[in-house]
Amino acid sequence: ADGLRELLLSLCDHSLGEWEPSDVDNILADFGPKSSIDFDEFLSWVYQDSAMLSPRLDCREQRHLTINFDVNKTIVMRDKTANKSVEVVINEVLAETCWGSVQDDVWHLSVTKPTSLRPDDSLVSYAECLESQMPGAAKRKERQALKGAFTSFGFPGERMAHHHANLCKQLVYPDGSPVQVVHAFFRLLVELKRSKRSFSLIFRSFGEDLELVARELNSFCQGNHPLFPGFRMDGSDGEPDYRFDMSDPERFGNFHVDEGEELNLVLGTIEQPGEGRFKDATDRSLAFYEHNDLPVKRIVRGTSAVVDFLWNLSSQRVTAGFRDNFLFWKRKGHTQEGGKFFLYDASRGTDRHEIFFDDNVHFDDLKIIRPFNRLRQRRSWWGLPLLHTNVCRADALTAINDDLYFVGEVRRLEENYQTKLAAMQRCSTCLRRLPLKNSSLCLPKPEEHYDAWEGLRKDERVLPATSEADVASSLLATGPVWDERSES
C-alpha cells in the first residue's frame, strides 16, 4: 500500500487540479499497511473497467454467487468405493493432521489436537512419516491400513482417540445412520435462502460421485433432511428449485481436453475415455463418444464456447455438476495448469462473484484448480490473489466440527472481494484523470528485495505433503456410478 500511495501522490503533481494528498488517503482507506495488488490486477483497474463498460455495481450490493464445490473431503467424508467405514476415514484424516517427530525411525505424537496446517517446520504428520518409510504405489495398501487404524489401541495416535470419537459423532445422524454430506454444506444453503441470496451451485469432481450428492441434496431440498426437517428448496414455495436433476442433460456432463488442449464439455454423461469401465479405451478423442452407446445430448466444442455456456448457466439460480478431467491433470504433473476449470470475472462491471471450495488447493500453485479470467483469457493466472477473494482451501476438520464453516468462509471471501473492488474503483477513477498528452511519471524505485505480498503470502510448507501415488490410486478407483469416488 505504501508503494501505491507514493504512485498516487506522484499523480497529484501532474496537473490533476483539485486532487490533494488527503484524497489519496481516502482512496486507500480500505487498504491495510501490507495490502497490495499484482500487475495484471492493476492493468485491469485502468483498462477493463473504464467508463465505457457496463455500469458498476455498488460494492455494498449483494452479488449473484456462483459456488463451486469439490466433493470428496470437501463436503463428503465417506468412501464407499473403497468400502471404508466412517471410523477408518476419520482415522485417515487424523493421520494427516496430527503432528509429531521421528526418532530412530519411530513417529511420536507431539500435539494435543489435530490441525490442518503444520504448526512447526520441524514436525511431520503420521501420514508423511509412512510415505517416507514406505514410499510408492506398491506400498499404498499397507500405508492406508496403518492410517486407517491410527487412533486404535497400541497405534501411534491412540492419545487422539477422543478426537476420533468426537469427529465420528458428527458424521452420524441421531438415528444412527451415516452422514453422507457434512451439515456445514446444508447450513450454508439455509443461510443463503434466508438472506434471499441469488446463487448457483456447481459440484465438481474427478470421480463418479455426482449421483450420490444429487440424492442427498434433493432429499434436503424436499424437506427430508434429519437436521432441517421441513426446510424446502424444491420450488414448492415459489422460490428457485435447487434440486440437482441428473435427468436434465443440460445440468451435468464432463470436461474433455483434446490434443491441442482445447476445452470441450460433453453434456449428458460423466463417462470418460481411459476411466472406469472405459479404462482401456484407446481412442481418447471426442470421437470416443460417437463410437460408444452413451447418452450424450450434445458436445460444447472449444474453450470459447465452453466459457459462454458456463457463464450463461452459472448466471441462473440452479444446481449443476460436472466431472473434471483427471488424466489431463495427471498429464500436467498434478499442477494448476491442468486443474479443474474455474471461470471467473475479475472486473468491477460484473454483478457476480465466483467461488471455489476444494480441499486440495495449494498456496504457491493452486494445484487442483485452473483459474480462467473471462475477460482476459489466457492459459493460467497467479493463484495467490484469488485465495483472498475467490478460492478457499477447504478444511475437512473444521467442516465436520463447525456447522457455520462454509457460511463464514463465503462471508470472508465476499468481504475481501468488496474491499478489493471498492479500491479498484477509486484508483481507476483517479488514473482516468491523468492528462492524455505531454506528461510523464517518475515512479518511486522499490526497495531491494521488496515483496508486495509480504503478510499476505502463505507458506506452502505448512501444508501436509501429499503422496501423488495415493492421490492417483484414489482418483482412479473404479466403482458403481452412484458410489463415491475417493478424491484428494
N, C-alpha and C positions, 0 to 999 in steps of 0.2 A: 504493500500500500504506500510506503514511503516513496518508492521509485515512481509510482503512478502520480503521486501528489506533486513530485518535482516536475514531471512532464506537464501536468495541467497548469502548474504555476508558470512554466515556460510559455504556455499558450497565452497567459494573461498579458505578456509583454508584446504580443503580436497583434495589436490593433483590434482587440475584441471589445472595444467600447467600455461599457459599464461593468464588465465582469471583473470582480475583485477577488483577492485571495480568500476572503471569507466564503465566497461561492464555491471554491474548490473544497473547502472543508465540509460544506453541505453536501456536495456531490459524493464525497467519500464517507458519509455518515454511517453507512451500513457496513463499511469495511473494517475489519479488525486490524491490529498493527502488523499482523503477519499474513494478511489476505493477499491474494494475487490472482492473475489470470495468465493463461498461456497466449502465445502469439496469434494462434488461429481464432481464439475467442475474441481477442482484441480487434482483429480484422472484421469479424462478424458484427461487432458493435458499429463499425463505421459503414460497411458496405451492404451487408444483408439487411440491416434494419434501418435503412434510410427512410425519409418521409414518403417515398413513393410506394412503400409496401403497404399492406393492409393496416387498418387502424390498430394501435397497440392495446393490448388488454391491460387494464389496471391491475397492478400486482396484487391488489387486495381481493380481486375477484377469484372465485373458485374455478379452476380449470377442469376440463374433462380429463380424467385419468385413464391411461392405458397401463394396466398392471400385468406384467408377465411373471408367471410363477413356474420355476423349475418344480419337479415333482419329488423325487426321492431325496430324503434327508433335508428337504426344504419344507414340505408340508406333509409328506408321508414318511413314517418312521418304521414301516414294516417291510419285510422282504419275503413274499410268498413264493416267488420264483425259486429262490434258493432254499425254501422250506425252513426259514428261520423264525423262531418264536420272538415275541416282544423282548423276553429276557435276554436272548442272545444278541439281538440288535442293540439293546441298551448297553450291554457289556462291550460291544464293539465301539460304540460311541464313547464310552468312558475310557477305553484303552487308547483312544486317540486324543483325549482331552485331560488325562491325568498325567502329571509330570514328575519326573524323578531323575536319578543319576545312575550311572552304570559303574559298578566296582567289581573287578575280577569277573567280568562278563555276566554279572548278575544285576538286574534292574531293581532299584529300591525307590519306593514312593517317597516324594519329598513335599507334597502339598496336602492340604486338608480338604480341598474341594476342587472339582473339575473346572477348567476354564478352556474356552475355545482357542485362546491365543496363548502363546508361550510366555510364561511370567518372567523367565530369566534365560539369557542366552546359553547358560551352562546346562540347562535342563533338557531332557528329551522325553517324549511320550513313550508309553509301553509299546505302542504300535510301531514307532520309529525304531525302537530297540530291536523288535522282532525282525523288521525289514533289514536292519543292518546285519543281524546274526544269521538270518535265513532268507537271503535275497532271491529274487527271481520267481517266475510263474510256477516253476516246478514245486516250490515250497509253499505256494499260496494256501492250499487246504490246511496245511499244518499251522500256518500263521493265523488263519481265520479261526481254527478250532481253539487256539490259545487265547485269542482276543475275545471269542465268544464265551469264555469261562473266566474272564479277567477278575471278577469280584467274588468268585466262588471260594470256598474254604480251602486254604492251602495255596492259593494263587497270589501273585504279587499285588493284586488290587483288593484283597479281601477287606482291608480297612475302609474301602469305599462302598461296602455293601449297603449301608443305609442310604447313600445317594442312589444306588441302583434301585432299591426298593421304592424310593420316593418317585423316581422317574417312571418306573413301571406303573405305578398307581395312576399317573397322569395319562397313561395310554390304555386304560381300561374303563369302560362305562360302568355306572352303578350296578347294572345287571350282570356284570362280569364279561360282557362281550368286548372284543378288542376295538380300540380306536384305530380307524384307518387313516383319517386326515386330522391333523392337530387342531385343537379347539381354537388356537390363535387365528387360524385362517378364517374360520367362520365368524369369529368375533369381529374381524375386520369388515366382512360383508355386512354384518349387523350395523356397525357404526357408519359405514358408507350410506346405507339406506336411510338410517335415522337422520343423518345430516343432509339427506336429499342430494347426494353427490351423483353427478353423471360420470359413469366409468364403463370401461370394457375390461373383460377378464380373459387372459390368454394363457393356457397351460402349455408348457414347453418341456420336452423330454427326449432323450436319446433312445428311450426304451418303448415298451409296448403297454404302458400303464395308463393311457388316457381313458380307457373304458372304466377302470377302477375309480378314477377321480370323478368321472361323469356320474357314476352311480351314487357316490357319496354326496356330490354337490346337488344332484337332483332330489335326493331324499331330503336334504336340508331345505331346498327351495320349496318343497311341497309341505313343509311344516312337520317333518317326521324326525328331526334330529333330537336325540335324548336330552341334550342340554339347552336346546332352543325350541321346545315344542310349540307348534302353532305359528312360529315365525315363518313367513312365506315370501319368496321372491320368484314366484312362478307366473306372475302377471295376473293372478286372480283378483287382485285388489286395484287393478288399473295401472299399476306401476310396471316398469320393464320386466320381462321374463328373462331371468339369468340361468335357466336350466341349460345344460350342455347337451344339445341334441345331436348325437352322432349318427342319426339317420339323415341329417342335412349335410350333404357333401360340401356345401359352401362354408361349413364351420369347422372342418377338420381335414387334415392331409399331412403331407410330409415334404420336407425340403430335399431337393436334388441338386447336386453341383456337377456340371459337365466337365469335360477335359479342359475346356478353356476357362474354367472356374466361373462360368456364368451361372447365376442362381435361377432355379426353377421351382415351382410349387405344384405338387401333384395333389389334386383335391379328390376326396372320396375314399382314400385308403392310406394306411400307415405302413404298408408293406414296402420294403426297400430291397434292391438287389444287393446280395452279399450279407444279408441279415436274416435271422430267424429261419423260416422254412425255405427261404431262397438264399441261404448262406453260400451255396455252391454255384450260384448263377455266374456265368462268365460274362454275360452282356450287362454292363453296369450303366449303359446309356439310357436315354428316355425311351428307346425302342423296347426296352425290357417290359414296359407297361403295355405295349401293343401286342407282345407275344405271349403274355400270360393272362389268364382269366381273372382279372381283378376289377373291382367295382369303381374304376376311375371315372369321375364325371368329366373333368377337363384338366388340362395342364396349363398353368400360367407360365409362359415361357419368357425367360430373360429377366435380368435384375431389375430393369426399369419397370417392367410390367408387374413384377412381384411387389416392388415398392408401392406402386399405385394401388394394387389390390389390398395389401396390408394396411395402407394408410386409410383407405375407404372403410375397410372392415372395422378397424380399431376406433373409428370415429363414432361408431354405433354403440348403443347400450346393450351389449350381447356378450356371450361367452363362446370362446373358440379354443381349439387346441391343435398343436402341430408337433410332429415328430421331427427332431433335428437330425442332421446327418453326421453320425459318429465317425464313419470311415473317412470323411473329409477332414474332420478334426484330427483324427489319427495321422492322416497324410501330412498335415501341417504341424506335426510334432506336439499335439495337445496344447496349442498356443491360441492366443486371441484371434489370430488371422484366420483360423478355421472354425472358430466357435459358433455358438448359436446366434443367428442373425437378429440384431436388435436395432430396430428402426426408431429413430428419434428426431425431433426438430428442436434445434437449439436457438432459434430466432425469437425475438421479442414479439413478433407479429402473430405467433401461434396462440391459440386459446386452449392448448393441450399440454399435458405433462406425461411423459413416458417413463415407466419404472420397471426394473427387472430384479427379481429376487432369485439368487442361486447360491447354494452352499459351497460351490467350488470356485467362486470368484477369488482371484488373487489381486495383489496390490500393485506390483510392478507391471504386470501384464494381466489383463482381466481373465486370461486363460481360457475360460469356457464361454465367454460372451464376445461377439464381434460387433461393436457399435458401428452404426451406419447413419451418418447425418443426412437427412432427406434433402436438404438444400445444397450441401456441399459434398456431393457424392464422391468418395474415394475409397480405396480398399480398407484402410484402417485408421483409427483415431486413438490418440493417447487416452488411456483409461482413467488416470488419476482424477481429473476434474469431474468425471461422471460419478465417481464414488461419493461425491458430496451432494449430488443433485438427482441422479437417475438410477444408479446401480447400488444394490445392497448385497454384501456377502452374508447370506442367511446363517444364523447361529442356531443350530439344532437344539442345543441345550436350553437356550432361552425360549425358543419357540415352543418347547414342551412345557416349560415351567411357568411361563408368563402369557396369559391369555391376551394381553394387550401388546404383545411384542410387535406384531405387524402394524397395528394401529400407530404405535409410537414411531416406528421406522418410516412409515408413509408421511407422518407429520413432520419428522425431521427432514426428509428429502424435500418436502413441499416448502418448508420454511427456508431452507438453503437455496432452493430454486427461485423463490420470490425475491430473496435478497440479491441474488445474482442478476436477475432480470431488471430489478429496480436500479442497480448500479450501472448496468449496461445502458439503460435508457438515459440516465443523467449524463453519462460520459459521452454517449453518441450525440446528444443534443449540443454539448459544448464543442465537440470536434467539428460539427457541421457549421459552426460559427467562424471557423478559420477563414481568412481571406483566400480566395482562389488563385491569385496571381502575385508574383513578385514577393514571395515570402519564403522563409526558410526557418527551420527549427534547429536549435542546438540542444540535443538531448544529453542529460547528465550521464556520465560514464559510471556503469555499475561497479560496485566494489568487487575486488578479486574474490573468486570462489563464492560469489553471491548465489544463493539458492532461493528463487522466488517462491518455492513451495515449502520452505522450511516451516515447520509447525503444522503443516497440513499433509505432508508426505508420510505415508505409512510404511513401516519397516516390514519387508517381506519375510524377514527371519522369524517373526513372531508366529507365523502360520505353521501348523504341523506339516511335516513333509509327507507327501502322498506317494505311495508306490504306484508307478504307472502300470505295472503288471496287474495290481489289484484293480485299478480303475478299468483297464481294458477287459479283464476277465469278467468283472461285474456287468459292464455295459453290454457285453456281447453274449451274456447269458440268454438262453432261449427259454421259452415257456408259453403257455396259453396266452392269447392276446388280451384276456381280461385280467391276467395277473400282473403284479408289479414287476418291474424290471430294475434290478439294483443299479443305481447310478451314483457316481461320486458327486 
